[in-house]
């Protein structure tokens, strides 16, 4: 009885933190799912590099204003390697590669290849961060990956595919995984706002070679496309990456990566509501698999008796 009471007392302070992390992760996946609709509009007027740079500049501006108001200070020296690495790989490289890759392959192929990212996060987190590979996490990610592949294939509008596009999507998954794992150690020495703000700045700096293209395309782009690009910077970048970092600081990289498999299921719902794209039975089944896999991955492995 005494042992049980001690365990309960230890778990009580952790429950509010766990709920806050879960809520932050929910905000992240909701905003990342909404980016699917905005990228469709903005991508018609902006090339991959220009779209990534415009999105990052808008996000950096919002984060910079918040930082000036809150004044969290400079990150500790130990946090900078992770901030720089995540900024260049994830904020910069991933966005350019993903925008480019989705122009070369159909949606199903892109979904299949890019969604190996969370699996790579779990493997890298288990190897480099010592998080281990719990069986519920592996089982849930396998189910969710199958669901994401089904959703992507069912929503694919054509069979367009190229070796270049496949390579770009795989590289996007690698940069996503590498950046997310690099961010975890940085969060031990700096806050979520600090890591996100400076990571966004480094990502924008890496995309500066596209500045000339951005200026020329913005001059002739329709207003809805530009507004969608700005929304991508404010919502799915500034807000979503901050809530991601907040949640990542309070859980493992593997579990956070598995949570992003909610995005395909939310995309199905948003496409139905906002784009009037009625999902077929196969799409709904894939979305259900994504939800089921995330639920399984969130379970804790039972300790041996």
matplotlib code that plots the C-alpha trace (Angstrom):
import matplotlib.pyplot as plt

x = [0.0, 2.8, 4.5, 1.3, 0.7, 4.2, 3.8, 0.5, 2.1, 4.9, 2.5, 0.2, 2.5, 3.3, -0.4, -0.9, 2.4, 1.4, -2.0, -0.4, 2.0, -0.8, -2.8, 0.3, 0.8, -2.9, -2.5, 0.6, -1.1, -4.2, -2.2, 0.1, -3.0, -4.4, -1.2, -2.3, -5.0, -2.9, 0.0, -2.3, -3.2, 0.3, 2.1, 0.3, 2.0, 5.2, 8.1, 9.3, 12.2, 10.4, 7.4, 9.7, 11.5, 8.3, 6.8, 9.9, 10.2, 6.5, 7.1, 10.3, 8.6, 5.8, 8.2, 10.5, 7.7, 6.7, 10.3, 10.7, 7.6, 8.4, 12.2, 13.2, 16.9, 19.5, 19.6, 22.4, 25.6, 24.8, 21.5, 23.0, 24.2, 20.7, 19.1, 21.3, 21.0, 17.2, 16.9, 18.9, 17.6, 14.0, 12.9, 15.0, 15.9, 12.7, 10.3, 12.2, 12.6, 9.0, 7.6, 9.8, 9.2, 5.4, 5.7, 7.5, 5.5, 1.8, 0.3, 0.3, 4.0, 4.8, 2.7, 4.3, 7.9, 7.6, 5.8, 8.8, 10.0, 8.3, 9.7, 13.2, 12.6, 11.8, 14.8, 17.2, 15.7, 16.1, 19.7, 21.0, 18.9, 18.6, 14.7, 14.4, 11.9, 8.8, 6.6, 3.4, 5.3, 6.6, 3.2, 1.3, 3.7, 3.4, -0.4, -0.3, 2.2, -0.1, -3.0, -1.1, -0.1, -3.7, -4.9, -2.2, -2.9, -6.7, -6.4, -3.9, -5.1, -2.8, 0.0, 2.7, 6.1, 9.8, 13.0, 14.0, 10.7, 11.1, 14.7, 13.5, 10.7, 13.1, 15.6, 12.7, 11.9, 15.6, 15.9, 12.6, 13.8, 17.3, 16.0, 13.4, 15.9, 18.5, 16.0, 15.4, 18.8, 18.5, 15.3, 17.2, 19.0, 16.5, 12.8, 10.4, 10.1, 13.8, 14.5, 11.7, 12.5, 16.2, 15.6, 13.2, 15.8, 18.5, 16.1, 15.2, 18.9, 19.5, 16.7, 18.0, 19.4, 15.7, 15.1, 15.2, 12.7, 10.4, 10.4, 9.7, 6.9, 5.3, 5.0, 2.7, 1.1, -2.6, -3.6, -5.1, -1.8, 0.2, -2.3, -2.0, 1.8, 1.6, -0.8, 1.7, 4.3, 2.0, 0.0, 1.8, 5.2, 5.3, 2.6, 2.8, 6.6, 6.5, 3.8, 5.7, 8.9, 6.9, 5.5, 8.8, 10.5, 8.0, 8.0, 10.1, 10.9, 9.5, 6.1, 6.0, 6.8, 4.1, 1.6, 2.1, 0.3, -2.9, -2.2, -3.4, -6.6, -7.2, -6.4, -9.2, -11.6, -10.4, -10.5, -14.0, -15.2, -13.1, -12.5, -15.7, -13.7, -15.9, -13.6, -14.2, -14.4, -10.6, -9.7, -11.9, -10.4, -6.8, -7.8, -9.2, -5.9, -3.9, -6.1, -5.9, -2.1, -1.6, -3.8, -1.7, 1.6, 0.5, 0.1, 2.9, 4.7, 3.9, 6.7, 7.6, 6.3]
y = [0.0, 2.4, 1.7, 2.3, 5.6, 6.7, 5.8, 7.7, 10.8, 10.7, 10.4, 13.3, 16.1, 14.5, 14.3, 18.0, 18.1, 15.1, 16.7, 20.0, 18.1, 16.1, 19.3, 21.0, 17.9, 18.2, 21.8, 20.8, 18.0, 20.1, 23.0, 20.7, 19.1, 22.5, 23.2, 20.6, 22.9, 26.1, 24.4, 23.5, 27.2, 28.7, 26.0, 27.0, 30.5, 29.9, 27.5, 25.1, 27.3, 30.6, 29.1, 27.7, 31.0, 33.1, 30.8, 30.9, 34.7, 35.1, 32.6, 34.2, 37.7, 36.4, 34.5, 37.5, 39.8, 37.3, 36.9, 40.7, 40.9, 37.9, 38.4, 34.8, 35.7, 33.9, 30.1, 28.4, 27.6, 23.8, 24.3, 25.9, 22.8, 21.3, 24.6, 25.1, 21.4, 21.4, 24.8, 23.9, 20.3, 20.6, 24.2, 24.7, 21.5, 19.6, 22.3, 22.8, 19.1, 18.3, 21.1, 20.0, 16.3, 16.6, 18.2, 15.2, 12.3, 11.7, 12.2, 8.5, 8.0, 11.2, 10.0, 6.6, 7.9, 11.0, 9.0, 6.9, 10.1, 9.2, 5.6, 7.1, 9.4, 6.4, 4.5, 7.5, 8.4, 4.9, 4.7, 8.3, 9.5, 6.2, 6.2, 2.5, 1.0, -0.1, -2.7, -0.6, 2.2, -0.1, -1.8, 1.5, 3.1, 0.1, 0.3, 4.1, 3.9, 1.4, 3.8, 6.8, 4.9, 3.9, 7.5, 8.8, 6.2, 6.6, 10.4, 10.4, 12.0, 10.3, 7.9, 10.5, 9.4, 10.0, 8.7, 12.3, 12.8, 9.6, 10.6, 14.1, 12.6, 10.2, 13.1, 15.1, 12.2, 12.0, 15.8, 15.8, 12.9, 14.3, 17.8, 16.5, 14.2, 17.0, 19.3, 17.1, 17.7, 21.4, 21.5, 20.4, 23.7, 26.2, 26.8, 25.9, 29.5, 30.0, 26.7, 27.4, 31.1, 30.6, 27.3, 29.2, 32.0, 29.5, 27.8, 31.1, 31.9, 28.5, 29.4, 32.9, 31.8, 31.7, 35.4, 36.7, 34.1, 34.9, 38.6, 38.0, 35.5, 37.5, 40.4, 38.4, 35.9, 36.2, 37.4, 34.1, 32.3, 34.9, 34.9, 31.1, 31.4, 33.9, 31.6, 28.7, 30.9, 32.0, 28.8, 25.6, 27.2, 29.7, 28.2, 24.5, 24.2, 26.0, 23.6, 20.7, 21.8, 22.3, 18.7, 17.2, 18.5, 16.5, 13.2, 11.0, 11.8, 8.5, 9.1, 12.6, 11.2, 8.6, 11.3, 13.0, 10.1, 11.8, 14.3, 12.1, 11.4, 15.1, 15.9, 13.6, 15.4, 18.9, 18.1, 16.8, 20.0, 22.7, 21.3, 19.3, 16.2, 13.4, 10.5, 7.0, 3.9, 3.2, 6.7, 6.4, 3.0, 4.5, 7.3, 4.9, 2.9, 6.1, 6.9, 3.3, 3.2, 6.4, 5.1, 1.9, 3.9, 6.1, 3.0, 2.4, -0.9, -3.1, -3.7, -7.3, -8.8]
z = [0.0, 0.8, -2.5, -4.4, -2.6, -3.4, -7.1, -7.2, -5.6, -8.2, -11.1, -9.9, -10.9, -14.2, -15.3, -15.9, -17.9, -19.9, -20.7, -21.7, -24.0, -25.5, -26.1, -27.7, -30.0, -31.0, -32.0, -34.1, -36.1, -36.7, -38.1, -40.1, -41.6, -42.6, -44.4, -47.0, -48.3, -48.3, -50.1, -52.9, -53.5, -52.9, -54.8, -58.0, -58.0, -56.1, -56.9, -54.1, -52.9, -53.1, -51.2, -48.5, -48.1, -48.0, -45.4, -43.2, -43.4, -42.3, -39.5, -38.4, -38.3, -36.1, -33.8, -33.7, -32.4, -29.8, -28.7, -28.4, -26.2, -24.0, -23.9, -23.1, -23.7, -25.8, -25.7, -23.8, -25.7, -25.5, -27.3, -30.5, -32.3, -32.1, -33.1, -36.1, -37.2, -36.9, -38.6, -41.6, -42.0, -41.0, -41.4, -44.6, -46.4, -45.6, -46.8, -50.1, -50.8, -50.0, -52.1, -55.0, -54.6, -54.6, -58.0, -59.5, -58.1, -57.4, -54.0, -53.2, -53.8, -51.9, -48.9, -48.9, -49.0, -46.8, -44.1, -43.4, -41.5, -38.2, -38.4, -38.9, -35.9, -33.7, -34.9, -34.5, -31.2, -29.9, -31.1, -30.5, -27.7, -25.8, -25.9, -26.8, -29.1, -27.1, -28.8, -28.7, -30.5, -33.2, -33.7, -33.7, -36.2, -38.5, -38.5, -39.0, -41.9, -43.6, -43.1, -44.4, -47.5, -48.1, -47.7, -50.1, -52.7, -52.5, -52.8, -55.6, -58.7, -61.2, -61.7, -62.3, -60.9, -61.5, -60.0, -59.1, -57.2, -55.3, -54.3, -53.2, -51.0, -49.4, -48.7, -47.3, -44.9, -43.9, -43.2, -41.3, -39.1, -38.6, -37.7, -35.3, -33.4, -33.3, -31.7, -28.7, -27.0, -27.7, -25.7, -22.6, -22.6, -24.1, -24.2, -27.0, -28.2, -28.3, -30.2, -32.7, -33.3, -34.0, -35.9, -38.2, -38.7, -39.7, -42.0, -43.7, -44.0, -45.7, -48.2, -49.0, -52.5, -53.5, -52.5, -56.1, -57.3, -54.4, -55.2, -58.9, -58.2, -55.5, -57.9, -60.2, -57.8, -57.1, -53.7, -52.5, -53.2, -51.3, -48.3, -48.2, -48.1, -45.2, -43.4, -43.8, -42.0, -39.2, -38.4, -39.6, -39.0, -36.1, -34.0, -34.9, -34.6, -31.2, -29.9, -31.3, -29.5, -26.3, -26.5, -27.6, -24.5, -22.4, -24.2, -26.5, -30.1, -31.2, -29.6, -31.0, -34.5, -34.2, -33.3, -36.7, -38.3, -37.3, -40.1, -43.0, -41.2, -40.5, -44.1, -45.3, -43.0, -44.0, -47.7, -47.3, -45.5, -47.2, -50.7, -51.0, -51.8, -50.6, -49.4, -50.7, -48.5, -49.1, -47.9, -44.8, -44.0, -44.3, -42.0, -39.5, -39.6, -38.9, -35.9, -34.6, -35.0, -33.1, -30.3, -30.1, -30.2, -27.2, -25.0, -22.5, -22.6, -19.6, -17.3, -16.7, -13.4]

ax = plt.figure().add_subplot(projection="3d")
ax.plot(x, y, z, "-o")
ax.set_aspect("equal")
plt.show()
